[in-house]
């Protein structure tokens, strides 16, 4: 259980919320949509953060 909590902390609060919504979605298409959206948002946030820090 602590490993899951540590994983959530490493991903961040937004990532944890997205994962929770993903797990609550019973439909596989919803899971795929959530996963794709969260992955895209993570990539965008990473790019923006990387650009900002550089």
N, CA, C and O atoms as a Tripos MOL2 file, in Angstrom:
@<TRIPOS>MOLECULE
protein
  216   215    54     0     0
PROTEIN
NO_CHARGES

@<TRIPOS>ATOM
      1 N           0.8320   -1.2010    0.0000 N.3       1 UNK1
      2 CA          0.0000    0.0000    0.0000 C.3       1 UNK1
      3 C           0.8690    1.2540    0.0000 C.2       1 UNK1
      4 O           0.5550    2.2250   -0.6880 O.2       1 UNK1
      5 N           1.9450    1.2390    0.7570 N.am      2 UNK2
      6 CA          2.8120    2.4230    0.8040 C.3       2 UNK2
      7 C           3.4700    2.6710   -0.5430 C.2       2 UNK2
      8 O           3.7410    3.8150   -0.9070 O.2       2 UNK2
      9 N           3.7270    1.5880   -1.2880 N.am      3 UNK3
     10 CA          4.3290    1.7640   -2.6120 C.3       3 UNK3
     11 C           3.3900    2.5350   -3.5260 C.2       3 UNK3
     12 O           3.8270    3.3700   -4.3170 O.2       3 UNK3
     13 N           2.0870    2.2490   -3.4110 N.am      4 UNK4
     14 CA          1.1050    2.9590   -4.2360 C.3       4 UNK4
     15 C           1.0770    4.4310   -3.8430 C.2       4 UNK4
     16 O           1.0270    5.3100   -4.7030 O.2       4 UNK4
     17 N           1.1090    4.6940   -2.5420 N.am      5 UNK5
     18 CA          1.0940    6.0830   -2.0650 C.3       5 UNK5
     19 C           2.3310    6.8170   -2.5590 C.2       5 UNK5
     20 O           2.2360    7.9580   -3.0090 O.2       5 UNK5
     21 N           3.4950    6.1700   -2.4780 N.am      6 UNK6
     22 CA          4.7310    6.7930   -2.9580 C.3       6 UNK6
     23 C           4.6550    7.0500   -4.4610 C.2       6 UNK6
     24 O           5.1350    8.0750   -4.9450 O.2       6 UNK6
     25 N           4.0510    6.1180   -5.1960 N.am      7 UNK7
     26 CA          3.9080    6.3020   -6.6400 C.3       7 UNK7
     27 C           3.0310    7.5140   -6.9170 C.2       7 UNK7
     28 O           3.3410    8.3180   -7.7960 O.2       7 UNK7
     29 N           1.9370    7.6490   -6.1720 N.am      8 UNK8
     30 CA          1.0570    8.7980   -6.3580 C.3       8 UNK8
     31 C           1.7960   10.0970   -6.0610 C.2       8 UNK8
     32 O           1.6500   11.0790   -6.7900 O.2       8 UNK8
     33 N           2.5870   10.1040   -4.9950 N.am      9 UNK9
     34 CA          3.3280   11.3170   -4.6550 C.3       9 UNK9
     35 C           4.3510   11.6570   -5.7340 C.2       9 UNK9
     36 O           4.5760   12.8300   -6.0320 O.2       9 UNK9
     37 N           4.9670   10.6400   -6.3130 N.am     10 UNK10
     38 CA          5.9660   10.9050   -7.3500 C.3      10 UNK10
     39 C           5.3040   11.4160   -8.6160 C.2      10 UNK10
     40 O           5.8710   12.2550   -9.3170 O.2      10 UNK10
     41 N           4.1140   10.9230   -8.9180 N.am     11 UNK11
     42 CA          3.3920   11.3810  -10.1060 C.3      11 UNK11
     43 C           2.8420   12.7790   -9.8720 C.2      11 UNK11
     44 O           2.8170   13.5990  -10.7900 O.2      11 UNK11
     45 N           2.4040   13.0560   -8.6540 N.am     12 UNK12
     46 CA          1.8340   14.3590   -8.3490 C.3      12 UNK12
     47 C           0.3480   14.2520   -8.0750 C.2      12 UNK12
     48 O          -0.2850   13.2490   -8.4040 O.2      12 UNK12
     49 N          -0.2030   15.2850   -7.4740 N.am     13 UNK13
     50 CA         -1.6160   15.2560   -7.1040 C.3      13 UNK13
     51 C          -2.5150   15.1350   -8.3210 C.2      13 UNK13
     52 O          -3.4960   14.3930   -8.2900 O.2      13 UNK13
     53 N          -2.1980   15.8550   -9.3970 N.am     14 UNK14
     54 CA         -3.0390   15.7820  -10.5930 C.3      14 UNK14
     55 C          -2.9920   14.3930  -11.2040 C.2      14 UNK14
     56 O          -4.0160   13.8620  -11.6350 O.2      14 UNK14
     57 N          -1.8150   13.8120  -11.2390 N.am     15 UNK15
     58 CA         -1.6760   12.4660  -11.7810 C.3      15 UNK15
     59 C          -2.4570   11.4580  -10.9550 C.2      15 UNK15
     60 O          -3.0870   10.5550  -11.5060 O.2      15 UNK15
     61 N          -2.4200   11.6080   -9.6320 N.am     16 UNK16
     62 CA         -3.1520   10.7000   -8.7570 C.3      16 UNK16
     63 C          -4.6480   10.8220   -8.9960 C.2      16 UNK16
     64 O          -5.3560    9.8160   -9.0390 O.2      16 UNK16
     65 N          -5.1350   12.0560   -9.1540 N.am     17 UNK17
     66 CA         -6.5570   12.2620   -9.4110 C.3      17 UNK17
     67 C          -6.9580   11.6470  -10.7440 C.2      17 UNK17
     68 O          -8.0280   11.0500  -10.8620 O.2      17 UNK17
     69 N          -6.0990   11.7940  -11.7440 N.am     18 UNK18
     70 CA         -6.3970   11.2240  -13.0580 C.3      18 UNK18
     71 C          -6.4030    9.7030  -12.9910 C.2      18 UNK18
     72 O          -7.2600    9.0590  -13.5970 O.2      18 UNK18
     73 N          -5.4490    9.1200  -12.2550 N.am     19 UNK19
     74 CA         -5.4080    7.6690  -12.1080 C.3      19 UNK19
     75 C          -6.6360    7.1710  -11.3660 C.2      19 UNK19
     76 O          -7.1910    6.1300  -11.7180 O.2      19 UNK19
     77 N          -7.0690    7.8980  -10.3440 N.am     20 UNK20
     78 CA         -8.2480    7.4960   -9.5840 C.3      20 UNK20
     79 C          -9.4750    7.5200  -10.4830 C.2      20 UNK20
     80 O         -10.2900    6.5980  -10.4480 O.2      20 UNK20
     81 N          -9.6100    8.5640  -11.2850 N.am     21 UNK21
     82 CA        -10.7330    8.6500  -12.2190 C.3      21 UNK21
     83 C         -10.6660    7.5140  -13.2300 C.2      21 UNK21
     84 O         -11.6930    6.9650  -13.6310 O.2      21 UNK21
     85 N          -9.4540    7.1690  -13.6370 N.am     22 UNK22
     86 CA         -9.2490    6.0810  -14.5860 C.3      22 UNK22
     87 C          -9.7010    4.7610  -13.9740 C.2      22 UNK22
     88 O         -10.3820    3.9790  -14.6370 O.2      22 UNK22
     89 N          -9.3390    4.5020  -12.7310 N.am     23 UNK23
     90 CA         -9.7220    3.2530  -12.0750 C.3      23 UNK23
     91 C         -11.2300    3.1910  -11.8590 C.2      23 UNK23
     92 O         -11.8160    2.1100  -11.9120 O.2      23 UNK23
     93 N         -11.8620    4.3320  -11.6180 N.am     24 UNK24
     94 CA        -13.3010    4.3450  -11.3810 C.3      24 UNK24
     95 C         -14.0830    4.1470  -12.6720 C.2      24 UNK24
     96 O         -15.2440    3.7390  -12.6330 O.2      24 UNK24
     97 N         -13.4700    4.4270  -13.8020 N.am     25 UNK25
     98 CA        -14.1590    4.2550  -15.0850 C.3      25 UNK25
     99 C         -14.2460    2.7660  -15.4040 C.2      25 UNK25
    100 O         -13.2260    2.0910  -15.5430 O.2      25 UNK25
    101 N         -15.4690    2.2610  -15.5190 N.am     26 UNK26
    102 CA        -15.6540    0.8270  -15.7560 C.3      26 UNK26
    103 C         -15.4960    0.4800  -17.2280 C.2      26 UNK26
    104 O         -15.1470   -0.6500  -17.5680 O.2      26 UNK26
    105 N         -15.7490    1.4360  -18.0930 N.am     27 UNK27
    106 CA        -15.6870    1.1750  -19.5300 C.3      27 UNK27
    107 C         -14.2420    1.2860  -20.0170 C.2      27 UNK27
    108 O         -13.5310    2.2240  -19.6580 O.2      27 UNK27
    109 N         -13.8090    0.3160  -20.8420 N.am     28 UNK28
    110 CA        -12.4230    0.3210  -21.3300 C.3      28 UNK28
    111 C         -12.1490    1.5320  -22.2120 C.2      28 UNK28
    112 O         -11.0370    2.0600  -22.2200 O.2      28 UNK28
    113 N         -13.1590    1.9730  -22.9530 N.am     29 UNK29
    114 CA        -12.9600    3.1550  -23.8010 C.3      29 UNK29
    115 C         -12.7260    4.3900  -22.9380 C.2      29 UNK29
    116 O         -11.9330    5.2630  -23.2900 O.2      29 UNK29
    117 N         -13.4280    4.4550  -21.7960 N.am     30 UNK30
    118 CA        -13.2100    5.5770  -20.8810 C.3      30 UNK30
    119 C         -11.8060    5.5020  -20.3040 C.2      30 UNK30
    120 O         -11.1290    6.5220  -20.1710 O.2      30 UNK30
    121 N         -11.3670    4.2940  -19.9610 N.am     31 UNK31
    122 CA        -10.0110    4.1390  -19.4240 C.3      31 UNK31
    123 C          -8.9770    4.5670  -20.4460 C.2      31 UNK31
    124 O          -8.0000    5.2340  -20.1070 O.2      31 UNK31
    125 N          -9.1870    4.1860  -21.6900 N.am     32 UNK32
    126 CA         -8.2450    4.5530  -22.7430 C.3      32 UNK32
    127 C          -8.2390    6.0670  -22.9450 C.2      32 UNK32
    128 O          -7.1810    6.6740  -23.1120 O.2      32 UNK32
    129 N          -9.4300    6.6730  -22.9300 N.am     33 UNK33
    130 CA         -9.5240    8.1250  -23.1040 C.3      33 UNK33
    131 C          -8.8370    8.8470  -21.9480 C.2      33 UNK33
    132 O          -8.0880    9.8000  -22.1640 O.2      33 UNK33
    133 N          -9.0920    8.3900  -20.7190 N.am     34 UNK34
    134 CA         -8.4560    9.0030  -19.5550 C.3      34 UNK34
    135 C          -6.9390    8.8600  -19.6320 C.2      34 UNK34
    136 O          -6.2030    9.8110  -19.3710 O.2      34 UNK34
    137 N          -6.4810    7.6700  -19.9910 N.am     35 UNK35
    138 CA         -5.0440    7.4340  -20.0790 C.3      35 UNK35
    139 C          -4.3870    8.2990  -21.1360 C.2      35 UNK35
    140 O          -3.3090    8.8520  -20.9150 O.2      35 UNK35
    141 N          -5.0400    8.4170  -22.2900 N.am     36 UNK36
    142 CA         -4.4900    9.2340  -23.3690 C.3      36 UNK36
    143 C          -4.4630   10.7060  -22.9710 C.2      36 UNK36
    144 O          -3.4750   11.4020  -23.2030 O.2      36 UNK36
    145 N          -5.5620   11.1750  -22.3690 N.am     37 UNK37
    146 CA         -5.6440   12.5800  -21.9710 C.3      37 UNK37
    147 C          -4.6130   12.8970  -20.8910 C.2      37 UNK37
    148 O          -3.9240   13.9150  -20.9680 O.2      37 UNK37
    149 N          -4.5050   12.0260  -19.8830 N.am     38 UNK38
    150 CA         -3.5460   12.2880  -18.8070 C.3      38 UNK38
    151 C          -2.1130   12.2170  -19.3280 C.2      38 UNK38
    152 O          -1.2550   12.9870  -18.8960 O.2      38 UNK38
    153 N          -1.8510   11.2930  -20.2580 N.am     39 UNK39
    154 CA         -0.5200   11.1980  -20.8430 C.3      39 UNK39
    155 C          -0.1750   12.4350  -21.6430 C.2      39 UNK39
    156 O           0.9470   12.9360  -21.5660 O.2      39 UNK39
    157 N          -1.1390   12.9340  -22.4180 N.am     40 UNK40
    158 CA         -0.9060   14.1340  -23.2190 C.3      40 UNK40
    159 C          -0.6840   15.3400  -22.3080 C.2      40 UNK40
    160 O           0.2160   16.1460  -22.5460 O.2      40 UNK40
    161 N          -1.5030   15.4610  -21.2680 N.am     41 UNK41
    162 CA         -1.3540   16.5800  -20.3440 C.3      41 UNK41
    163 C          -0.0110   16.5110  -19.6230 C.2      41 UNK41
    164 O           0.6370   17.5350  -19.4060 O.2      41 UNK41
    165 N           0.4010   15.3060  -19.2550 N.am     42 UNK42
    166 CA          1.6980   15.1550  -18.5910 C.3      42 UNK42
    167 C           2.8250   15.5790  -19.5230 C.2      42 UNK42
    168 O           3.7720   16.2380  -19.0930 O.2      42 UNK42
    169 N           2.7290   15.2040  -20.7960 N.am     43 UNK43
    170 CA          3.7560   15.5770  -21.7630 C.3      43 UNK43
    171 C           3.7940   17.0890  -21.9500 C.2      43 UNK43
    172 O           4.8700   17.6850  -22.0050 O.2      43 UNK43
    173 N           2.6240   17.7060  -22.0460 N.am     44 UNK44
    174 CA          2.5560   19.1600  -22.2230 C.3      44 UNK44
    175 C           3.1180   19.8570  -20.9910 C.2      44 UNK44
    176 O           3.9100   20.7930  -21.1050 O.2      44 UNK44
    177 N           2.7060   19.3960  -19.8130 N.am     45 UNK45
    178 CA          3.1970   20.0130  -18.5820 C.3      45 UNK45
    179 C           4.7060   19.8540  -18.4680 C.2      45 UNK45
    180 O           5.4020   20.7820  -18.0570 O.2      45 UNK45
    181 N           5.2140   18.6730  -18.8310 N.am     46 UNK46
    182 CA          6.6510   18.4450  -18.7820 C.3      46 UNK46
    183 C           7.3940   19.3570  -19.7340 C.2      46 UNK46
    184 O           8.4550   19.8830  -19.3960 O.2      46 UNK46
    185 N           6.8400   19.5500  -20.9300 N.am     47 UNK47
    186 CA          7.4690   20.4250  -21.9170 C.3      47 UNK47
    187 C           7.4640   21.8710  -21.4310 C.2      47 UNK47
    188 O           8.4740   22.5680  -21.5260 O.2      47 UNK47
    189 N           6.3180   22.3170  -20.9100 N.am     48 UNK48
    190 CA          6.2120   23.6980  -20.4270 C.3      48 UNK48
    191 C           7.1540   23.9160  -19.2500 C.2      48 UNK48
    192 O           7.8470   24.9300  -19.1790 O.2      48 UNK48
    193 N           7.1740   22.9540  -18.3250 N.am     49 UNK49
    194 CA          8.0520   23.0790  -17.1590 C.3      49 UNK49
    195 C           9.5140   23.0750  -17.5840 C.2      49 UNK49
    196 O          10.3090   23.8700  -17.0830 O.2      49 UNK49
    197 N           9.8740   22.1810  -18.5080 N.am     50 UNK50
    198 CA         11.2490   22.1170  -18.9870 C.3      50 UNK50
    199 C          11.6610   23.3990  -19.6810 C.2      50 UNK50
    200 O          12.7810   23.8780  -19.5010 O.2      50 UNK50
    201 N          10.7550   23.9560  -20.4780 N.am     51 UNK51
    202 CA         11.0580   25.2010  -21.1730 C.3      51 UNK51
    203 C          11.2050   26.3440  -20.1740 C.2      51 UNK51
    204 O          12.0700   27.2070  -20.3200 O.2      51 UNK51
    205 N          10.3500   26.3350  -19.1640 N.am     52 UNK52
    206 CA         10.3700   27.4080  -18.1820 C.3      52 UNK52
    207 C          11.6470   27.3580  -17.3460 C.2      52 UNK52
    208 O          12.2360   28.3970  -17.0480 O.2      52 UNK52
    209 N          12.0780   26.1430  -16.9630 N.am     53 UNK53
    210 CA         13.2710   26.0410  -16.1210 C.3      53 UNK53
    211 C          14.5360   26.3270  -16.9230 C.2      53 UNK53
    212 O          15.5140   26.8290  -16.3680 O.2      53 UNK53
    213 N          14.5360   26.0190  -18.2080 N.am     54 UNK54
    214 CA         15.7010   26.2990  -19.0420 C.3      54 UNK54
    215 C          15.7540   27.7840  -19.3600 C.2      54 UNK54
    216 O          16.6650   28.2340  -20.0560 O.2      54 UNK54
@<TRIPOS>BOND
     1     1     2 1
     2     2     3 1
     3     3     4 2
     4     3     5 am
     5     5     6 1
     6     6     7 1
     7     7     8 2
     8     7     9 am
     9     9    10 1
    10    10    11 1
    11    11    12 2
    12    11    13 am
    13    13    14 1
    14    14    15 1
    15    15    16 2
    16    15    17 am
    17    17    18 1
    18    18    19 1
    19    19    20 2
    20    19    21 am
    21    21    22 1
    22    22    23 1
    23    23    24 2
    24    23    25 am
    25    25    26 1
    26    26    27 1
    27    27    28 2
    28    27    29 am
    29    29    30 1
    30    30    31 1
    31    31    32 2
    32    31    33 am
    33    33    34 1
    34    34    35 1
    35    35    36 2
    36    35    37 am
    37    37    38 1
    38    38    39 1
    39    39    40 2
    40    39    41 am
    41    41    42 1
    42    42    43 1
    43    43    44 2
    44    43    45 am
    45    45    46 1
    46    46    47 1
    47    47    48 2
    48    47    49 am
    49    49    50 1
    50    50    51 1
    51    51    52 2
    52    51    53 am
    53    53    54 1
    54    54    55 1
    55    55    56 2
    56    55    57 am
    57    57    58 1
    58    58    59 1
    59    59    60 2
    60    59    61 am
    61    61    62 1
    62    62    63 1
    63    63    64 2
    64    63    65 am
    65    65    66 1
    66    66    67 1
    67    67    68 2
    68    67    69 am
    69    69    70 1
    70    70    71 1
    71    71    72 2
    72    71    73 am
    73    73    74 1
    74    74    75 1
    75    75    76 2
    76    75    77 am
    77    77    78 1
    78    78    79 1
    79    79    80 2
    80    79    81 am
    81    81    82 1
    82    82    83 1
    83    83    84 2
    84    83    85 am
    85    85    86 1
    86    86    87 1
    87    87    88 2
    88    87    89 am
    89    89    90 1
    90    90    91 1
    91    91    92 2
    92    91    93 am
    93    93    94 1
    94    94    95 1
    95    95    96 2
    96    95    97 am
    97    97    98 1
    98    98    99 1
    99    99   100 2
   100    99   101 am
   101   101   102 1
   102   102   103 1
   103   103   104 2
   104   103   105 am
   105   105   106 1
   106   106   107 1
   107   107   108 2
   108   107   109 am
   109   109   110 1
   110   110   111 1
   111   111   112 2
   112   111   113 am
   113   113   114 1
   114   114   115 1
   115   115   116 2
   116   115   117 am
   117   117   118 1
   118   118   119 1
   119   119   120 2
   120   119   121 am
   121   121   122 1
   122   122   123 1
   123   123   124 2
   124   123   125 am
   125   125   126 1
   126   126   127 1
   127   127   128 2
   128   127   129 am
   129   129   130 1
   130   130   131 1
   131   131   132 2
   132   131   133 am
   133   133   134 1
   134   134   135 1
   135   135   136 2
   136   135   137 am
   137   137   138 1
   138   138   139 1
   139   139   140 2
   140   139   141 am
   141   141   142 1
   142   142   143 1
   143   143   144 2
   144   143   145 am
   145   145   146 1
   146   146   147 1
   147   147   148 2
   148   147   149 am
   149   149   150 1
   150   150   151 1
   151   151   152 2
   152   151   153 am
   153   153   154 1
   154   154   155 1
   155   155   156 2
   156   155   157 am
   157   157   158 1
   158   158   159 1
   159   159   160 2
   160   159   161 am
   161   161   162 1
   162   162   163 1
   163   163   164 2
   164   163   165 am
   165   165   166 1
   166   166   167 1
   167   167   168 2
   168   167   169 am
   169   169   170 1
   170   170   171 1
   171   171   172 2
   172   171   173 am
   173   173   174 1
   174   174   175 1
   175   175   176 2
   176   175   177 am
   177   177   178 1
   178   178   179 1
   179   179   180 2
   180   179   181 am
   181   181   182 1
   182   182   183 1
   183   183   184 2
   184   183   185 am
   185   185   186 1
   186   186   187 1
   187   187   188 2
   188   187   189 am
   189   189   190 1
   190   190   191 1
   191   191   192 2
   192   191   193 am
   193   193   194 1
   194   194   195 1
   195   195   196 2
   196   195   197 am
   197   197   198 1
   198   198   199 1
   199   199   200 2
   200   199   201 am
   201   201   202 1
   202   202   203 1
   203   203   204 2
   204   203   205 am
   205   205   206 1
   206   206   207 1
   207   207   208 2
   208   207   209 am
   209   209   210 1
   210   210   211 1
   211   211   212 2
   212   211   213 am
   213   213   214 1
   214   214   215 1
   215   215   216 2
@<TRIPOS>SUBSTRUCTURE
     1 UNK1         2 RESIDUE 1 A UNK
     2 UNK2         6 RESIDUE 1 A UNK
     3 UNK3        10 RESIDUE 1 A UNK
     4 UNK4        14 RESIDUE 1 A UNK
     5 UNK5        18 RESIDUE 1 A UNK
     6 UNK6        22 RESIDUE 1 A UNK
     7 UNK7        26 RESIDUE 1 A UNK
     8 UNK8        30 RESIDUE 1 A UNK
     9 UNK9        34 RESIDUE 1 A UNK
    10 UNK10       38 RESIDUE 1 A UNK
    11 UNK11       42 RESIDUE 1 A UNK
    12 UNK12       46 RESIDUE 1 A UNK
    13 UNK13       50 RESIDUE 1 A UNK
    14 UNK14       54 RESIDUE 1 A UNK
    15 UNK15       58 RESIDUE 1 A UNK
    16 UNK16       62 RESIDUE 1 A UNK
    17 UNK17       66 RESIDUE 1 A UNK
    18 UNK18       70 RESIDUE 1 A UNK
    19 UNK19       74 RESIDUE 1 A UNK
    20 UNK20       78 RESIDUE 1 A UNK
    21 UNK21       82 RESIDUE 1 A UNK
    22 UNK22       86 RESIDUE 1 A UNK
    23 UNK23       90 RESIDUE 1 A UNK
    24 UNK24       94 RESIDUE 1 A UNK
    25 UNK25       98 RESIDUE 1 A UNK
    26 UNK26      102 RESIDUE 1 A UNK
    27 UNK27      106 RESIDUE 1 A UNK
    28 UNK28      110 RESIDUE 1 A UNK
    29 UNK29      114 RESIDUE 1 A UNK
    30 UNK30      118 RESIDUE 1 A UNK
    31 UNK31      122 RESIDUE 1 A UNK
    32 UNK32      126 RESIDUE 1 A UNK
    33 UNK33      130 RESIDUE 1 A UNK
    34 UNK34      134 RESIDUE 1 A UNK
    35 UNK35      138 RESIDUE 1 A UNK
    36 UNK36      142 RESIDUE 1 A UNK
    37 UNK37      146 RESIDUE 1 A UNK
    38 UNK38      150 RESIDUE 1 A UNK
    39 UNK39      154 RESIDUE 1 A UNK
    40 UNK40      158 RESIDUE 1 A UNK
    41 UNK41      162 RESIDUE 1 A UNK
    42 UNK42      166 RESIDUE 1 A UNK
    43 UNK43      170 RESIDUE 1 A UNK
    44 UNK44      174 RESIDUE 1 A UNK
    45 UNK45      178 RESIDUE 1 A UNK
    46 UNK46      182 RESIDUE 1 A UNK
    47 UNK47      186 RESIDUE 1 A UNK
    48 UNK48      190 RESIDUE 1 A UNK
    49 UNK49      194 RESIDUE 1 A UNK
    50 UNK50      198 RESIDUE 1 A UNK
    51 UNK51      202 RESIDUE 1 A UNK
    52 UNK52      206 RESIDUE 1 A UNK
    53 UNK53      210 RESIDUE 1 A UNK
    54 UNK54      214 RESIDUE 1 A UNK
